[in-house]
Amino acid sequence: MSPTPTPSPSPNDAASAGDVPRSAVHQVESNGVRLCVQTFGSPADPTVLLISGATSSMDGWDEEFCARLAAGGRQVVRYDQRDTGQSVTSPAGAPDYTFNDLIADAVGLLDTLGVDRAHLVGISMGGGLAQSLAVARPERVATLTLVSTSPAGPTGSELPPPSERMRASFADPAPEPDWSDRAAVIEYLVEGERLFAGPTSFDEEEEEAVRGLAGRIVDRSTDIEAAMKNHWILGEDEKPVTVRLAEVSAPTLVLHGTEDPLFPLDHGRALAEGIPDARLVTLDGVGHQPPPARVWDTAISAVLRHTDR
């Protein structure tokens, strides 16, 4: 399926985000573990569950982004996955859970919040979790929005590898910082985001925003070293969820940056072509990152329209 033109914001999307009620960041029990969560908007509205990528806390979903979605008539939920932010942690280098546990955590969180079905928005690894959840528990998924991610199952064709610069960074990774040195860790996170961002990102304004985000992540993290390491080394599941894109029944929107260096745009196209009736909206100049503020009008309008069902 070829990309659709990026939509223009609807007047109905222009509600004031500043008026949206939001809960304090708080702890809940989900799937037998402690997770940290925050909600925006009214629980009477349809729920949008934001699922972060590997190593990313809820802070990756900008507070204003969440509030603008909620202003469109949604209850928006963001949360810290295990080992990130203020959720339960394992020792750095020794996670005591699997990918399936992260799927079950999302379902357990919906149970805790009293939500029968949610609109899932997953980015990167969170997009893989969302695809798996849509296959394993389709009755809990109203719609899927897959951001900067790749098919979690076979596509029948070879997809392009990461960019040459990205592959070089994997072969010769940056040295770890002193995890007790706040300034060094912030710089490490900023440089990591620079690697994943698109070529038009990281002008002075966006770099300042990323640096502020990195500071919030470090300050909120119970164990920043565990957060940066453990998702990459999860144990094997005895019965992993098998994802066949053709079996995904939830209405699906794919948001993908045109300059994603980890999952080039063909990964987004493969999702849109493989999932029945899926729609692809491209984000011009965006890399492997949550939608930056300059494309919020496009991304938020697309999500609101997609979840208006």
Residue pairs with C-beta under 8 A, 6 or more apart in sequence:
1 269
1 272
1 273
1 278
1 279
1 280
2 280
3 269
3 272
3 280
3 281
3 282
4 279
4 280
4 281
6 281
6 282
6 283
6 284
6 298
6 302
7 281
7 298
7 301
7 302
7 305
8 297
8 301
9 297
9 298
9 300
9 301
10 301
10 304
10 305
12 72
12 304
13 68
13 71
13 72
13 300
13 301
13 304
15 71
15 72
15 73
16 71
17 64
17 67
17 68
17 70
17 71
18 67
19 71
20 40
20 41
20 67
20 70
20 71
21 40
21 41
21 42
22 38
22 39
22 40
22 41
22 63
22 66
22 67
22 70
23 37
23 38
23 39
23 40
24 38
25 36
25 37
25 38
25 58
25 86
26 36
26 37
26 38
27 34
27 35
27 36
27 37
27 86
28 34
28 35
28 36
28 37
28 109
28 112
28 113
29 35
29 108
29 112
30 105
30 108
30 109
30 111
30 112
31 101
31 104
31 105
31 107
31 108
31 109
32 108
33 82
33 87
33 88
33 105
34 87
34 88
35 79
35 80
35 81
35 82
35 87
35 88
35 105
35 109
36 58
36 79
36 80
36 85
36 86
36 87
37 58
37 77
37 78
37 79
37 80
37 109
37 113
38 58
38 66
38 77
38 78
38 79
39 75
39 76
39 77
39 113
40 66
40 67
40 69
40 70
40 75
40 76
40 77
40 78
41 69
41 70
41 71
41 73
41 74
41 75
41 76
42 75
43 75
43 113
43 114
44 75
45 70
45 73
45 74
45 75
46 73
46 74
46 75
46 118
46 119
46 142
46 307
47 74
47 75
47 76
47 77
47 110
47 113
47 115
47 117
47 118
47 119
48 69
48 74
48 75
48 76
48 77
48 118
48 119
48 120
48 121
48 303
48 307
49 77
49 106
49 109
49 110
49 115
49 118
49 119
49 120
49 121
50 58
50 61
50 66
50 76
50 77
50 78
50 79
50 121
50 122
50 126
51 81
51 106
51 120
51 121
51 122
51 123
51 126
51 127
51 129
51 130
52 58
52 60
52 61
52 78
52 79
52 80
52 81
52 84
52 123
52 125
52 126
53 60
53 123
53 124
53 125
53 126
53 127
53 148
54 124
54 125
54 231
54 232
55 84
55 227
55 228
55 229
55 231
55 232
56 81
56 84
56 123
56 124
56 126
57 80
57 81
57 84
57 85
57 217
57 220
57 221
57 227
58 78
58 79
58 80
58 84
58 85
59 85
59 213
59 216
59 217
59 220
60 123
60 213
60 217
60 290
61 78
61 290
62 213
62 290
62 293
64 293
65 290
65 291
65 293
65 296
65 300
66 76
66 78
67 76
68 296
68 300
69 76
69 300
69 303
69 304
70 76
72 300
72 304
73 304
74 119
74 304
74 307
77 109
77 113
77 118
79 87
79 109
80 86
80 87
81 87
81 102
81 105
81 231
82 88
82 89
82 90
82 95
82 97
82 101
82 102
82 105
82 230
83 89
83 90
83 95
83 223
83 226
83 227
83 230
83 231
84 221
84 227
85 217
85 220
85 221
85 222
85 227
86 220
86 221
86 222
87 222
89 222
89 223
89 226
89 227
90 96
90 97
90 226
90 230
91 226
92 179
92 223
92 225
92 226
92 229
92 230
93 226
93 229
93 230
93 233
94 230
95 226
95 230
95 231
95 233
95 234
95 235
97 234
97 235
98 234
98 235
98 236
98 237
99 128
99 129
99 132
99 234
99 237
99 240
100 237
100 239
100 240
100 241
102 129
103 129
103 132
103 133
103 136
103 241
106 120
106 129
106 133
107 133
107 137
107 140
110 116
110 118
110 140
116 140
117 139
117 140
117 141
117 142
118 140
118 141
118 142
119 141
119 142
119 143
119 144
119 145
119 306
119 307
120 130
120 133
120 134
120 141
120 143
120 144
120 145
120 250
121 130
121 145
121 147
121 303
122 128
122 129
122 130
122 131
122 144
122 145
122 146
122 147
122 149
123 147
123 148
123 149
123 290
124 147
124 148
124 149
124 262
124 263
124 288
125 149
125 231
126 147
126 149
127 146
127 147
127 148
127 149
127 150
127 152
128 149
128 150
128 152
130 141
130 144
130 145
130 146
131 144
131 146
131 149
131 151
131 152
131 153
131 243
131 245
131 248
132 152
132 241
132 243
133 140
133 141
134 141
134 144
134 248
134 249
134 250
135 241
135 242
135 243
135 244
135 247
135 248
136 241
138 249
138 250
141 250
142 250
142 307
142 309
143 250
143 251
143 252
143 253
143 306
143 307
143 309
144 248
144 250
144 251
144 252
144 253
144 275
145 252
145 253
145 254
145 255
145 302
145 303
145 306
145 307
146 252
146 253
146 254
146 255
146 268
146 271
147 255
147 256
147 290
147 291
148 255
148 256
148 257
148 260
148 262
148 263
148 268
148 286
148 288
148 289
148 290
149 263
149 267
149 268
149 271
150 159
150 263
150 267
150 270
150 271
151 159
151 243
151 245
151 267
151 270
151 271
151 274
152 243
153 242
153 243
153 244
153 245
154 244
155 245
155 270
155 274
157 270
159 263
159 264
159 266
159 267
159 270
160 264
160 266
160 267
161 167
162 170
162 261
162 262
162 263
162 264
163 261
163 262
163 264
165 195
165 261
166 195
166 196
166 261
166 262
169 195
174 188
174 191
174 192
176 188
177 184
177 185
177 187
177 188
178 184
178 185
179 185
179 224
179 225
182 215
182 218
182 219
185 214
185 218
185 224
186 211
186 214
186 215
186 218
189 214
189 217
189 218
190 207
190 210
190 211
190 214
193 202
193 210
193 214
193 289
194 202
194 207
194 210
195 261
196 261
196 262
196 287
196 288
196 289
197 206
197 210
197 287
197 288
197 289
198 257
198 258
198 259
198 260
198 261
198 285
198 286
198 287
198 289
199 259
199 285
199 287
200 259
200 285
201 285
201 286
201 287
201 289
201 292
202 210
206 292
206 294
209 292
209 293
217 224
217 227
218 224
221 227
245 271
245 274
245 275
246 274
246 275
246 276
248 275
248 276
249 276
251 277
251 278
251 306
251 309
252 271
252 272
252 275
252 277
252 278
252 279
253 278
253 279
253 281
253 302
253 303
253 306
254 268
254 271
254 272
254 275
254 278
254 279
254 280
254 281
255 268
255 281
255 283
255 291
255 299
255 302
255 303
256 263
256 265
256 267
256 268
256 269
256 271
256 280
256 281
256 282
256 283
257 265
257 282
257 283
257 285
257 286
257 287
257 288
257 289
258 265
258 282
258 283
258 284
258 285
258 286
259 285
259 286
259 287
260 267
260 268
260 286
260 287
260 288
261 287
261 288
262 288
263 288
265 282
268 280
268 282
269 280
271 278
271 280
272 278
272 279
272 280
279 306
281 298
281 299
281 302
283 291
283 295
283 298
283 299
284 295
286 292
286 295
291 298
291 299
